[in-house]
């Protein structure tokens, strides 16, 4: 039977069947295709995934062949943690992730769904399999401080407890930021928010270690970044990632 769609989204019983690993084969491909581009339905699936462990062992056994943490449409989602009103560097990292065939998840871009801010952030994290932390100085603090925004420190703690993310977290911080001892011990990638692309090569290296990138895409993107660095050394500064035509030629299929 055709996949039931209401207001552009599958019915709840279809989401439940998918979460229970019972969706008919003729609907599975169509649902996962929709799931790849619909964050709201991804949240719906993870909510079912979180509910299933509360059911009896017989019901849980139906899901064993497809654990919720490994769902294919969610493998490319990367949560970006950031703070402050300036988000140019966040957009640049998001563009890089998109060019690499990944899907950046930024909470301010997601629908509120009537949730509290913390619940919204938690649900955004829940649909991701990796994360990038961008720690910058707190611009809105009453006095100049080397601490990052409180929400970034809080989100780091949340990410470290997310079983779907595990240790797949890239820690990046502005060179001016200082952390308390419990965060300082992490291996941080330094960056300047106005020159964030200079830190793209180590960022790609970390993402590659998570095994979520296509090798051909990584090779092409790394070559573009190296080419950009050579041009900058020769006095030609390229904005963002590099030439628009070159960036557009990266095949993420």
Protein Blocks (a to p, Z undefined) as FASTA:
>chain_A
ZZddeehiacfklmmmmmnopacfklmmmmmmmmmmmmklmmmmmmmmmmmmmmcfklmm
mmmmmcfklgfklmmpccdddedjblklmmmmmmmmmmnopacddfklpcfklpafklmm
mmmmmmpcbdcddddddfkbfbdcfbdcfklmmmmmmmmmmmklmmmccddddfkbccdf
klmmpccddddfklmmmmmmmmmmmmmmnopacfklmmmmmmmmmmmmmmmmnopacehj
bcfklmmmpccZZ
